[in-house]
Amino acid sequence: MIKKILLTLFLIMFLSLPMAAQVFVDIVGNDATFLWDPAPGTVTYEIYRSDYPVTSPQDSATHEFLGEVAVTTYTVTFLNEGQFAVGVRTKKIDFDGIAWFSAITWCHIEGVPSPFVLRKFELPEAIENLRLQ
C-alpha cells in the first residue's frame, strides 16, 4: 500500500514538472552564432549540422562536419532553406596522440536548457523589369 502511495506521489510530481518545449528559431540572414559552457580540461570542440529531425545522432559520419575550434562559440552559415540542428562534441588527445570524443550534444534535445531547431526560409523575391508586350 505504501509503495502505491509513493509511486502515485512520484508520478504526480513528475507529471507536474514543466517539459521543455521545442522552439523553432527562424534564421534572419544566413548566419547564426552559438555558444556553450566550456568543458573541463584541455579540449577542442567539433561542430556538426544536420537536417532536422536528426537521424543517428551519435554517428558523426552522417552529419555535416563544420569545423573544430578551441573557443566556446561558433558561427554557422545556412545557405539553403530547411530545418536544421547543430551539435557540438568535445575532443581530447591523450598522451599517445589518440583522439577521444564525447557524445554529440544537439541543440534540440532534452537536457539543453532551451532546446531549439533552426529554420531558414527565404521570402520570394520581387520580379524585375515588368513591361507591356
N, CA, C and O atoms as CSV, one atom per row, in Angstrom:
chain,resi,resn,atom,element,x,y,z
A,1,MET,N,N,0.824,-1.197,0.000
A,1,MET,CA,C,0.000,0.000,0.000
A,1,MET,C,C,0.868,1.261,0.000
A,1,MET,O,O,0.605,2.213,-0.735
A,2,ILE,N,N,1.906,1.246,0.838
A,2,ILE,CA,C,2.796,2.408,0.911
A,2,ILE,C,C,3.512,2.593,-0.418
A,2,ILE,O,O,3.722,3.724,-0.857
A,3,LYS,N,N,3.887,1.493,-1.061
A,3,LYS,CA,C,4.547,1.583,-2.367
A,3,LYS,C,C,3.633,2.253,-3.384
A,3,LYS,O,O,4.087,3.072,-4.184
A,4,LYS,N,N,2.353,1.912,-3.357
A,4,LYS,CA,C,1.394,2.520,-4.281
A,4,LYS,C,C,1.284,4.022,-4.042
A,4,LYS,O,O,1.252,4.809,-4.988
A,5,ILE,N,N,1.227,4.408,-2.778
A,5,ILE,CA,C,1.106,5.826,-2.445
A,5,ILE,C,C,2.357,6.582,-2.899
A,5,ILE,O,O,2.259,7.655,-3.496
A,6,LEU,N,N,3.542,6.012,-2.612
A,6,LEU,CA,C,4.779,6.663,-3.031
A,6,LEU,C,C,4.874,6.759,-4.540
A,6,LEU,O,O,5.285,7.789,-5.074
A,7,LEU,N,N,4.498,5.690,-5.233
A,7,LEU,CA,C,4.518,5.699,-6.695
A,7,LEU,C,C,3.565,6.758,-7.241
A,7,LEU,O,O,3.907,7.479,-8.178
A,8,THR,N,N,2.384,6.853,-6.663
A,8,THR,CA,C,1.410,7.860,-7.095
A,8,THR,C,C,1.950,9.271,-6.869
A,8,THR,O,O,1.829,10.129,-7.743
A,9,LEU,N,N,2.549,9.512,-5.693
A,9,LEU,CA,C,3.121,10.832,-5.417
A,9,LEU,C,C,4.249,11.150,-6.382
A,9,LEU,O,O,4.354,12.276,-6.869
A,10,PHE,N,N,5.094,10.164,-6.661
A,10,PHE,CA,C,6.189,10.378,-7.607
A,10,PHE,C,C,5.645,10.729,-8.990
A,10,PHE,O,O,6.141,11.657,-9.629
A,11,LEU,N,N,4.636,10.005,-9.457
A,11,LEU,CA,C,4.053,10.277,-10.765
A,11,LEU,C,C,3.427,11.666,-10.821
A,11,LEU,O,O,3.554,12.365,-11.826
A,12,ILE,N,N,2.767,12.059,-9.769
A,12,ILE,CA,C,2.154,13.394,-9.726
A,12,ILE,C,C,3.235,14.463,-9.798
A,12,ILE,O,O,3.092,15.440,-10.533
A,13,MET,N,N,4.332,14.284,-9.029
A,13,MET,CA,C,5.415,15.267,-9.057
A,13,MET,C,C,6.083,15.294,-10.427
A,13,MET,O,O,6.392,16.366,-10.948
A,14,PHE,N,N,6.308,14.114,-11.013
A,14,PHE,CA,C,6.977,14.043,-12.314
A,14,PHE,C,C,6.123,14.687,-13.403
A,14,PHE,O,O,6.633,15.444,-14.229
A,15,LEU,N,N,4.843,14.391,-13.405
A,15,LEU,CA,C,3.970,14.927,-14.442
A,15,LEU,C,C,3.716,16.416,-14.278
A,15,LEU,O,O,3.322,17.080,-15.237
A,16,SER,N,N,3.931,16.955,-13.087
A,16,SER,CA,C,3.702,18.385,-12.886
A,16,SER,C,C,4.932,19.223,-13.236
A,16,SER,O,O,4.855,20.451,-13.260
A,17,LEU,N,N,6.078,18.564,-13.509
A,17,LEU,CA,C,7.269,19.312,-13.907
A,17,LEU,C,C,7.070,19.903,-15.289
A,17,LEU,O,O,6.473,19.261,-16.154
A,18,PRO,N,N,7.557,21.115,-15.514
A,18,PRO,CA,C,7.427,21.688,-16.849
A,18,PRO,C,C,8.301,20.924,-17.842
A,18,PRO,O,O,9.460,20.631,-17.550
A,19,MET,N,N,7.762,20.610,-18.985
A,19,MET,CA,C,8.503,19.916,-20.031
A,19,MET,C,C,9.076,20.951,-20.986
A,19,MET,O,O,8.445,21.969,-21.271
A,20,ALA,N,N,10.280,20.676,-21.476
A,20,ALA,CA,C,10.921,21.592,-22.417
A,20,ALA,C,C,10.187,21.540,-23.752
A,20,ALA,O,O,10.038,20.476,-24.352
A,21,ALA,N,N,9.742,22.680,-24.195
A,21,ALA,CA,C,9.035,22.751,-25.474
A,21,ALA,C,C,10.046,22.932,-26.594
A,21,ALA,O,O,11.078,23.580,-26.420
A,22,GLN,N,N,9.737,22.356,-27.736
A,22,GLN,CA,C,10.601,22.528,-28.897
A,22,GLN,C,C,10.377,23.926,-29.445
A,22,GLN,O,O,9.244,24.301,-29.749
A,23,VAL,N,N,11.423,24.683,-29.570
A,23,VAL,CA,C,11.336,26.042,-30.069
A,23,VAL,C,C,11.955,26.077,-31.457
A,23,VAL,O,O,13.065,25.587,-31.659
A,24,PHE,N,N,11.245,26.650,-32.402
A,24,PHE,CA,C,11.766,26.822,-33.747
A,24,PHE,C,C,12.249,28.256,-33.879
A,24,PHE,O,O,11.489,29.199,-33.656
A,25,VAL,N,N,13.505,28.415,-34.239
A,25,VAL,CA,C,14.116,29.733,-34.361
A,25,VAL,C,C,14.334,30.012,-35.834
A,25,VAL,O,O,15.023,29.256,-36.519
A,26,ASP,N,N,13.750,31.096,-36.324
A,26,ASP,CA,C,13.933,31.475,-37.717
A,26,ASP,C,C,15.241,32.233,-37.866
A,26,ASP,O,O,15.526,33.158,-37.106
A,27,ILE,N,N,16.020,31.839,-38.838
A,27,ILE,CA,C,17.305,32.476,-39.095
A,27,ILE,C,C,17.072,33.716,-39.947
A,27,ILE,O,O,16.463,33.647,-41.014
A,28,VAL,N,N,17.555,34.830,-39.469
A,28,VAL,CA,C,17.488,36.078,-40.231
A,28,VAL,C,C,18.850,36.250,-40.884
A,28,VAL,O,O,19.869,36.267,-40.194
A,29,GLY,N,N,18.879,36.377,-42.187
A,29,GLY,CA,C,20.152,36.391,-42.894
A,29,GLY,C,C,20.634,34.960,-43.068
A,29,GLY,O,O,19.822,34.040,-43.166
A,30,ASN,N,N,21.924,34.766,-43.106
A,30,ASN,CA,C,22.468,33.428,-43.324
A,30,ASN,C,C,23.198,32.851,-42.126
A,30,ASN,O,O,23.495,31.657,-42.111
A,31,ASP,N,N,23.498,33.670,-41.114
A,31,ASP,CA,C,24.356,33.228,-40.024
A,31,ASP,C,C,23.627,33.139,-38.701
A,31,ASP,O,O,22.721,33.918,-38.406
A,32,ALA,N,N,24.053,32.158,-37.910
A,32,ALA,CA,C,23.590,32.037,-36.530
A,32,ALA,C,C,24.818,31.688,-35.685
A,32,ALA,O,O,25.579,30.783,-36.028
A,33,THR,N,N,25.002,32.414,-34.579
A,33,THR,CA,C,26.153,32.180,-33.709
A,33,THR,C,C,25.697,31.441,-32.458
A,33,THR,O,O,24.716,31.817,-31.818
A,34,PHE,N,N,26.432,30.379,-32.123
A,34,PHE,CA,C,26.123,29.535,-30.972
A,34,PHE,C,C,27.220,29.675,-29.944
A,34,PHE,O,O,28.373,29.934,-30.288
A,35,LEU,N,N,26.866,29.504,-28.683
A,35,LEU,CA,C,27.865,29.439,-27.644
A,35,LEU,C,C,27.454,28.393,-26.625
A,35,LEU,O,O,26.283,28.024,-26.536
A,36,TRP,N,N,28.427,27.915,-25.856
A,36,TRP,CA,C,28.182,26.866,-24.877
A,36,TRP,C,C,29.169,27.039,-23.741
A,36,TRP,O,O,30.156,27.765,-23.861
A,37,ASP,N,N,28.892,26.357,-22.628
A,37,ASP,CA,C,29.793,26.393,-21.483
A,37,ASP,C,C,31.013,25.526,-21.787
A,37,ASP,O,O,30.893,24.493,-22.446
A,38,PRO,N,N,32.188,25.945,-21.306
A,38,PRO,CA,C,33.392,25.164,-21.588
A,38,PRO,C,C,33.378,23.818,-20.872
A,38,PRO,O,O,32.845,23.689,-19.770
A,39,ALA,N,N,33.969,22.830,-21.514
A,39,ALA,CA,C,34.152,21.519,-20.888
A,39,ALA,C,C,35.435,21.573,-20.060
A,39,ALA,O,O,36.363,22.302,-20.409
A,40,PRO,N,N,35.498,20.807,-18.964
A,40,PRO,CA,C,36.719,20.828,-18.164
A,40,PRO,C,C,37.893,20.198,-18.928
A,40,PRO,O,O,37.701,19.329,-19.778
A,41,GLY,N,N,39.085,20.645,-18.614
A,41,GLY,CA,C,40.280,20.088,-19.241
A,41,GLY,C,C,40.615,20.795,-20.530
A,41,GLY,O,O,39.946,21.746,-20.933
A,42,THR,N,N,41.649,20.321,-21.162
A,42,THR,CA,C,42.102,20.892,-22.422
A,42,THR,C,C,41.438,20.126,-23.551
A,42,THR,O,O,41.806,18.990,-23.850
A,43,VAL,N,N,40.469,20.753,-24.165
A,43,VAL,CA,C,39.717,20.104,-25.241
A,43,VAL,C,C,39.522,21.083,-26.389
A,43,VAL,O,O,39.693,22.293,-26.243
A,44,THR,N,N,39.160,20.522,-27.524
A,44,THR,CA,C,38.649,21.331,-28.622
A,44,THR,C,C,37.215,20.877,-28.861
A,44,THR,O,O,36.765,19.876,-28.302
A,45,TYR,N,N,36.514,21.619,-29.690
A,45,TYR,CA,C,35.099,21.342,-29.930
A,45,TYR,C,C,34.872,21.138,-31.413
A,45,TYR,O,O,35.324,21.934,-32.236
A,46,GLU,N,N,34.164,20.061,-31.753
A,46,GLU,CA,C,33.782,19.810,-33.142
A,46,GLU,C,C,32.321,20.185,-33.304
A,46,GLU,O,O,31.481,19.837,-32.474
A,47,ILE,N,N,32.028,20.898,-34.380
A,47,ILE,CA,C,30.669,21.384,-34.619
A,47,ILE,C,C,30.093,20.654,-35.832
A,47,ILE,O,O,30.765,20.483,-36.849
A,48,TYR,N,N,28.834,20.228,-35.702
A,48,TYR,CA,C,28.133,19.496,-36.758
A,48,TYR,C,C,26.789,20.155,-37.045
A,48,TYR,O,O,26.190,20.791,-36.178
A,49,ARG,N,N,26.333,19.989,-38.278
A,49,ARG,CA,C,24.993,20.425,-38.682
A,49,ARG,C,C,24.287,19.220,-39.280
A,49,ARG,O,O,24.902,18.390,-39.950
A,50,SER,N,N,22.988,19.138,-39.028
A,50,SER,CA,C,22.198,18.044,-39.578
A,50,SER,C,C,20.813,18.562,-39.916
A,50,SER,O,O,20.314,19.498,-39.291
A,51,ASP,N,N,20.203,17.945,-40.905
A,51,ASP,CA,C,18.804,18.243,-41.165
A,51,ASP,C,C,17.998,17.785,-39.957
A,51,ASP,O,O,18.377,16.835,-39.273
A,52,TYR,N,N,16.894,18.461,-39.701
A,52,TYR,CA,C,16.015,18.098,-38.602
A,52,TYR,C,C,14.778,17.405,-39.164
A,52,TYR,O,O,14.203,17.898,-40.134
A,53,PRO,N,N,14.351,16.290,-38.597
A,53,PRO,CA,C,14.852,15.666,-37.384
A,53,PRO,C,C,16.171,14.926,-37.627
A,53,PRO,O,O,16.428,14.422,-38.720
A,54,VAL,N,N,16.989,14.877,-36.590
A,54,VAL,CA,C,18.308,14.250,-36.673
A,54,VAL,C,C,18.147,12.733,-36.615
A,54,VAL,O,O,17.481,12.200,-35.727
A,55,THR,N,N,18.762,12.055,-37.568
A,55,THR,CA,C,18.801,10.595,-37.519
A,55,THR,C,C,20.221,10.175,-37.153
A,55,THR,O,O,21.177,10.866,-37.506
A,56,SER,N,N,20.370,9.080,-36.466
A,56,SER,CA,C,21.680,8.593,-35.991
A,56,SER,C,C,22.458,9.707,-35.296
A,56,SER,O,O,23.534,10.082,-35.761
A,57,PRO,N,N,21.939,10.239,-34.200
A,57,PRO,CA,C,22.536,11.429,-33.593
A,57,PRO,C,C,23.993,11.274,-33.154
A,57,PRO,O,O,24.711,12.272,-33.090
A,58,GLN,N,N,24.447,10.077,-32.854
A,58,GLN,CA,C,25.830,9.918,-32.384
A,58,GLN,C,C,26.778,9.410,-33.463
A,58,GLN,O,O,27.956,9.187,-33.184
A,59,ASP,N,N,26.293,9.221,-34.682
A,59,ASP,CA,C,27.150,8.793,-35.788
A,59,ASP,C,C,27.640,10.031,-36.527
A,59,ASP,O,O,26.960,10.539,-37.419
A,60,SER,N,N,28.826,10.516,-36.152
A,60,SER,CA,C,29.316,11.781,-36.700
A,60,SER,C,C,29.479,11.736,-38.215
A,60,SER,O,O,29.436,12.778,-38.868
A,61,ALA,N,N,29.664,10.550,-38.783
A,61,ALA,CA,C,29.846,10.437,-40.240
A,61,ALA,C,C,28.568,10.773,-41.009
A,61,ALA,O,O,28.630,11.051,-42.207
A,62,THR,N,N,27.419,10.753,-40.348
A,62,THR,CA,C,26.152,11.014,-41.038
A,62,THR,C,C,25.740,12.486,-40.978
A,62,THR,O,O,24.677,12.854,-41.480
A,63,HIS,N,N,26.572,13.325,-40.369
A,63,HIS,CA,C,26.263,14.742,-40.228
A,63,HIS,C,C,27.343,15.573,-40.904
A,63,HIS,O,O,28.466,15.106,-41.098
A,64,GLU,N,N,27.007,16.786,-41.255
A,64,GLU,CA,C,27.972,17.672,-41.893
A,64,GLU,C,C,28.919,18.252,-40.838
A,64,GLU,O,O,28.492,18.965,-39.930
A,65,PHE,N,N,30.198,17.938,-40.974
A,65,PHE,CA,C,31.225,18.479,-40.085
A,65,PHE,C,C,31.507,19.918,-40.504
A,65,PHE,O,O,31.877,20.169,-41.651
A,66,LEU,N,N,31.336,20.865,-39.581
A,66,LEU,CA,C,31.515,22.276,-39.912
A,66,LEU,C,C,32.889,22.805,-39.543
A,66,LEU,O,O,33.423,23.679,-40.225
A,67,GLY,N,N,33.458,22.287,-38.479
A,67,GLY,CA,C,34.757,22.783,-38.068
A,67,GLY,C,C,35.109,22.372,-36.660
A,67,GLY,O,O,34.308,21.776,-35.940
A,68,GLU,N,N,36.342,22.709,-36.282
A,68,GLU,CA,C,36.853,22.423,-34.943
A,68,GLU,C,C,37.442,23.716,-34.380
A,68,GLU,O,O,38.214,24.404,-35.049
A,69,VAL,N,N,37.066,24.036,-33.141
A,69,VAL,CA,C,37.530,25.272,-32.519
A,69,VAL,C,C,37.983,24.996,-31.086
A,69,VAL,O,O,37.614,23.987,-30.484
A,70,ALA,N,N,38.787,25.909,-30.559
A,70,ALA,CA,C,39.236,25.813,-29.173
A,70,ALA,C,C,38.452,26.763,-28.270
A,70,ALA,O,O,38.634,26.750,-27.053
A,71,VAL,N,N,37.586,27.582,-28.853
A,71,VAL,CA,C,36.765,28.534,-28.102
A,71,VAL,C,C,35.342,27.989,-27.984
A,71,VAL,O,O,35.002,26.994,-28.625
A,72,THR,N,N,34.520,28.632,-27.175
A,72,THR,CA,C,33.167,28.129,-26.921
A,72,THR,C,C,32.101,28.908,-27.685
A,72,THR,O,O,31.019,29.176,-27.163
A,73,THR,N,N,32.414,29.260,-28.902
A,73,THR,CA,C,31.447,29.927,-29.772
A,73,THR,C,C,31.747,29.561,-31.212
A,73,THR,O,O,32.894,29.298,-31.576
A,74,TYR,N,N,30.698,29.548,-32.029
A,74,TYR,CA,C,30.878,29.209,-33.444
A,74,TYR,C,C,29.733,29.819,-34.237
A,74,TYR,O,O,28.581,29.779,-33.805
A,75,THR,N,N,30.046,30.378,-35.387
A,75,THR,CA,C,29.028,30.935,-36.275
A,75,THR,C,C,28.816,29.965,-37.436
A,75,THR,O,O,29.756,29.593,-38.139
A,76,VAL,N,N,27.568,29.570,-37.617
A,76,VAL,CA,C,27.206,28.643,-38.683
A,76,VAL,C,C,26.512,29.436,-39.785
A,76,VAL,O,O,25.653,30.274,-39.509
A,77,THR,N,N,26.886,29.168,-41.033
A,77,THR,CA,C,26.247,29.803,-42.177
A,77,THR,C,C,25.262,28.828,-42.796
A,77,THR,O,O,25.604,27.682,-43.090
A,78,PHE,N,N,24.039,29.292,-42.991
A,78,PHE,CA,C,22.979,28.498,-43.604
A,78,PHE,C,C,22.653,29.115,-44.949
A,78,PHE,O,O,22.133,30.229,-45.007
A,79,LEU,N,N,22.950,28.409,-46.033
A,79,LEU,CA,C,22.704,28.942,-47.369
A,79,LEU,C,C,21.411,28.413,-47.978
A,79,LEU,O,O,20.841,29.047,-48.866
A,80,ASN,N,N,20.945,27.264,-47.513
A,80,ASN,CA,C,19.752,26.642,-48.087
A,80,ASN,C,C,18.587,26.696,-47.112
A,80,ASN,O,O,18.776,26.779,-45.898
A,81,GLU,N,N,17.387,26.648,-47.658
A,81,GLU,CA,C,16.194,26.580,-46.822
A,81,GLU,C,C,16.109,25.215,-46.162
A,81,GLU,O,O,16.624,24.228,-46.688
A,82,GLY,N,N,15.464,25.163,-45.021
A,82,GLY,CA,C,15.245,23.895,-44.348
A,82,GLY,C,C,15.175,24.075,-42.851
A,82,GLY,O,O,15.214,25.195,-42.340
A,83,GLN,N,N,15.072,22.950,-42.148
A,83,GLN,CA,C,15.098,22.915,-40.687
A,83,GLN,C,C,16.364,22.174,-40.296
A,83,GLN,O,O,16.657,21.104,-40.830
A,84,PHE,N,N,17.122,22.753,-39.352
A,84,PHE,CA,C,18.437,22.230,-39.032
A,84,PHE,C,C,18.641,22.130,-37.522
A,84,PHE,O,O,18.021,22.847,-36.737
A,85,ALA,N,N,19.529,21.218,-37.149
A,85,ALA,CA,C,20.014,21.118,-35.780
A,85,ALA,C,C,21.523,21.261,-35.823
A,85,ALA,O,O,22.167,20.879,-36.800
A,86,VAL,N,N,22.079,21.812,-34.761
A,86,VAL,CA,C,23.525,21.966,-34.627
A,86,VAL,C,C,23.957,21.164,-33.413
A,86,VAL,O,O,23.300,21.184,-32.372
A,87,GLY,N,N,25.079,20.452,-33.560
A,87,GLY,CA,C,25.610,19.645,-32.467
A,87,GLY,C,C,27.065,19.972,-32.203
A,87,GLY,O,O,27.801,20.375,-33.104
A,88,VAL,N,N,27.473,19.792,-30.949
A,88,VAL,CA,C,28.858,20.045,-30.550
A,88,VAL,C,C,29.332,18.856,-29.724
A,88,VAL,O,O,28.605,18.352,-28.868
A,89,ARG,N,N,30.576,18.408,-29.992
A,89,ARG,CA,C,31.180,17.395,-29.135
A,89,ARG,C,C,32.607,17.821,-28.806
A,89,ARG,O,O,33.245,18.554,-29.561
A,90,THR,N,N,33.089,17.344,-27.664
A,90,THR,CA,C,34.448,17.667,-27.261
A,90,THR,C,C,35.412,16.622,-27.810
A,90,THR,O,O,35.052,15.469,-28.051
A,91,LYS,N,N,36.641,17.066,-27.994
A,91,LYS,CA,C,37.716,16.202,-28.485
A,91,LYS,C,C,38.935,16.441,-27.606
A,91,LYS,O,O,39.319,17.582,-27.352
A,92,LYS,N,N,39.531,15.358,-27.150
A,92,LYS,CA,C,40.731,15.465,-26.316
A,92,LYS,C,C,41.746,14.441,-26.808
A,92,LYS,O,O,41.398,13.297,-27.101
A,93,ILE,N,N,42.990,14.859,-26.895
A,93,ILE,CA,C,44.075,13.995,-27.350
A,93,ILE,C,C,44.804,13.452,-26.123
A,93,ILE,O,O,45.184,14.217,-25.238
A,94,ASP,N,N,45.002,12.117,-26.068
A,94,ASP,CA,C,45.701,11.536,-24.924
A,94,ASP,C,C,47.222,11.575,-25.126
A,94,ASP,O,O,47.715,12.127,-26.109
A,95,PHE,N,N,47.941,10.986,-24.192
A,95,PHE,CA,C,49.409,11.028,-24.201
A,95,PHE,C,C,50.013,10.343,-25.424
A,95,PHE,O,O,51.131,10.661,-25.827
A,96,ASP,N,N,49.277,9.406,-26.012
A,96,ASP,CA,C,49.769,8.675,-27.177
A,96,ASP,C,C,49.308,9.296,-28.491
A,96,ASP,O,O,49.536,8.727,-29.559
A,97,GLY,N,N,48.660,10.462,-28.423
A,97,GLY,CA,C,48.192,11.126,-29.631
A,97,GLY,C,C,46.872,10.591,-30.161
A,97,GLY,O,O,46.496,10.895,-31.293
A,98,ILE,N,N,46.165,9.802,-29.365
A,98,ILE,CA,C,44.873,9.237,-29.779
A,98,ILE,C,C,43.763,10.212,-29.396
A,98,ILE,O,O,43.727,10.721,-28.275
A,99,ALA,N,N,42.865,10.462,-30.337
A,99,ALA,CA,C,41.743,11.379,-30.098
A,99,ALA,C,C,40.591,10.637,-29.424
A,99,ALA,O,O,40.214,9.540,-29.838
A,100,TRP,N,N,40.049,11.243,-28.398
A,100,TRP,CA,C,38.876,10.732,-27.687
A,100,TRP,C,C,37.774,11.781,-27.804
A,100,TRP,O,O,38.041,12.982,-27.768
A,101,PHE,N,N,36.518,11.311,-27.946
A,101,PHE,CA,C,35.399,12.209,-28.197
A,101,PHE,C,C,34.284,11.987,-27.184
A,101,PHE,O,O,34.057,10.870,-26.718
A,102,SER,N,N,33.598,13.068,-26.855
A,102,SER,CA,C,32.376,12.961,-26.058
A,102,SER,C,C,31.219,12.636,-27.004
A,102,SER,O,O,31.391,12.581,-28.222
A,103,ALA,N,N,30.055,12.425,-26.429
A,103,ALA,CA,C,28.844,12.315,-27.243
A,103,ALA,C,C,28.552,13.687,-27.850
A,103,ALA,O,O,28.962,14.713,-27.306
A,104,ILE,N,N,27.846,13.700,-28.972
A,104,ILE,CA,C,27.442,14.965,-29.588
A,104,ILE,C,C,26.213,15.488,-28.838
A,104,ILE,O,O,25.229,14.768,-28.664
A,105,THR,N,N,26.281,16.734,-28.401
A,105,THR,CA,C,25.127,17.391,-27.784
A,105,THR,C,C,24.431,18.194,-28.866
A,105,THR,O,O,25.007,19.126,-29.428
A,106,TRP,N,N,23.185,17.829,-29.156
A,106,TRP,CA,C,22.408,18.514,-30.198
A,106,TRP,C,C,21.561,19.602,-29.579
A,106,TRP,O,O,21.160,19.499,-28.420
A,107,CYS,N,N,21.285,20.641,-30.341
A,107,CYS,CA,C,20.567,21.818,-29.833
A,107,CYS,C,C,19.107,21.547,-29.505
A,107,CYS,O,O,18.494,22.340,-28.790
A,108,HIS,N,N,18.530,20.460,-29.997
A,108,HIS,CA,C,17.095,20.242,-29.840
A,108,HIS,C,C,16.744,19.194,-28.793
A,108,HIS,O,O,15.564,18.891,-28.619
A,109,ILE,N,N,17.722,18.629,-28.090
A,109,ILE,CA,C,17.432,17.515,-27.193
A,109,ILE,C,C,17.069,17.975,-25.796
A,109,ILE,O,O,17.406,19.083,-25.378
A,110,GLU,N,N,16.375,17.101,-25.082
A,110,GLU,CA,C,16.054,17.378,-23.693
A,110,GLU,C,C,17.363,17.415,-22.914
A,110,GLU,O,O,18.259,16.613,-23.178
A,111,GLY,N,N,17.481,18.295,-21.997
A,111,GLY,CA,C,18.717,18.459,-21.243
A,111,GLY,C,C,19.428,19.746,-21.643
A,111,GLY,O,O,20.178,20.315,-20.850
A,112,VAL,N,N,19.197,20.202,-22.856
A,112,VAL,CA,C,19.694,21.511,-23.268
A,112,VAL,C,C,18.752,22.520,-22.612
A,112,VAL,O,O,17.535,22.350,-22.684
A,113,PRO,N,N,19.286,23.572,-21.971
A,113,PRO,CA,C,18.415,24.487,-21.218
A,113,PRO,C,C,17.206,25.006,-21.994
A,113,PRO,O,O,16.106,25.071,-21.446
A,114,SER,N,N,17.390,25.370,-23.245
A,114,SER,CA,C,16.286,25.844,-24.076
A,114,SER,C,C,16.408,25.180,-25.446
A,114,SER,O,O,16.975,25.769,-26.366
A,115,PRO,N,N,15.882,23.955,-25.595
A,115,PRO,CA,C,16.033,23.252,-26.877
A,115,PRO,C,C,15.462,24.055,-28.037
A,115,PRO,O,O,14.443,24.731,-27.894
A,116,PHE,N,N,16.126,23.976,-29.184
A,116,PHE,CA,C,15.664,24.730,-30.341
A,116,PHE,C,C,16.038,24.011,-31.630
A,116,PHE,O,O,16.947,23.182,-31.664
A,117,VAL,N,N,15.315,24.350,-32.681
A,117,VAL,CA,C,15.592,23.909,-34.040
A,117,VAL,C,C,15.651,25.159,-34.893
A,117,VAL,O,O,14.846,26.074,-34.717
A,118,LEU,N,N,16.593,25.203,-35.811
A,118,LEU,CA,C,16.744,26.378,-36.665
A,118,LEU,C,C,15.997,26.189,-37.968
A,118,LEU,O,O,16.012,25.107,-38.555
A,119,ARG,N,N,15.348,27.242,-38.411
A,119,ARG,CA,C,14.640,27.196,-39.694
A,119,ARG,C,C,15.118,28.334,-40.570
A,119,ARG,O,O,15.251,29.472,-40.120
A,120,LYS,N,N,15.373,28.014,-41.818
A,120,LYS,CA,C,15.721,29.061,-42.789
A,120,LYS,C,C,14.697,28.988,-43.905
A,120,LYS,O,O,14.519,27.953,-44.547
A,121,PHE,N,N,14.037,30.095,-44.116
A,121,PHE,CA,C,13.044,30.214,-45.174
A,121,PHE,C,C,13.277,31.547,-45.851
A,121,PHE,O,O,13.257,32.598,-45.210
A,122,GLU,N,N,13.495,31.494,-47.134
A,122,GLU,CA,C,13.741,32.728,-47.867
A,122,GLU,C,C,12.437,33.234,-48.470
A,122,GLU,O,O,11.690,32.484,-49.098
A,123,LEU,N,N,12.185,34.497,-48.269
A,123,LEU,CA,C,10.990,35.112,-48.838
A,123,LEU,C,C,11.147,35.208,-50.350
A,123,LEU,O,O,12.262,35.351,-50.852
A,124,PRO,N,N,10.047,35.131,-51.071
A,124,PRO,CA,C,10.164,35.246,-52.531
A,124,PRO,C,C,10.637,36.647,-52.920
A,124,PRO,O,O,10.258,37.646,-52.308
A,125,GLU,N,N,11.449,36.685,-53.925
A,125,GLU,CA,C,11.937,37.977,-54.399
A,125,GLU,C,C,10.928,38.576,-55.368
A,125,GLU,O,O,10.181,37.857,-56.031
A,126,ALA,N,N,10.918,39.901,-55.438
A,126,ALA,CA,C,10.015,40.599,-56.366
A,126,ALA,C,C,10.550,40.430,-57.795
A,126,ALA,O,O,11.752,40.282,-58.018
A,127,ILE,N,N,9.633,40.456,-58.731
A,127,ILE,CA,C,10.040,40.372,-60.142
A,127,ILE,C,C,10.670,41.704,-60.553
A,127,ILE,O,O,10.492,42.722,-59.885
A,128,GLU,N,N,11.386,41.677,-61.628
A,128,GLU,CA,C,12.007,42.883,-62.131
A,128,GLU,C,C,11.608,43.078,-63.595
A,128,GLU,O,O,11.237,42.132,-64.290
A,129,ASN,N,N,11.695,44.313,-64.034
A,129,ASN,CA,C,11.503,44.637,-65.440
A,129,ASN,C,C,10.099,44.294,-65.950
A,129,ASN,O,O,9.959,43.685,-67.010
A,130,LEU,N,N,9.082,44.673,-65.219
A,130,LEU,CA,C,7.706,44.474,-65.641
A,130,LEU,C,C,7.396,45.436,-66.786
A,130,LEU,O,O,7.641,46.636,-66.671
A,131,ARG,N,N,6.857,44.914,-67.887
A,131,ARG,CA,C,6.627,45.764,-69.082
A,131,ARG,C,C,5.483,45.200,-69.929
A,131,ARG,O,O,5.060,44.059,-69.740
A,132,LEU,N,N,4.997,46.008,-70.854
A,132,LEU,CA,C,3.997,45.577,-71.818
A,132,LEU,C,C,4.676,44.870,-72.970
A,132,LEU,O,O,5.831,45.137,-73.301
A,133,GLN,N,N,3.927,43.955,-73.576
A,133,GLN,CA,C,4.475,43.273,-74.745
A,133,GLN,C,C,4.086,43.987,-76.003
A,133,GLN,O,O,4.457,43.558,-77.096
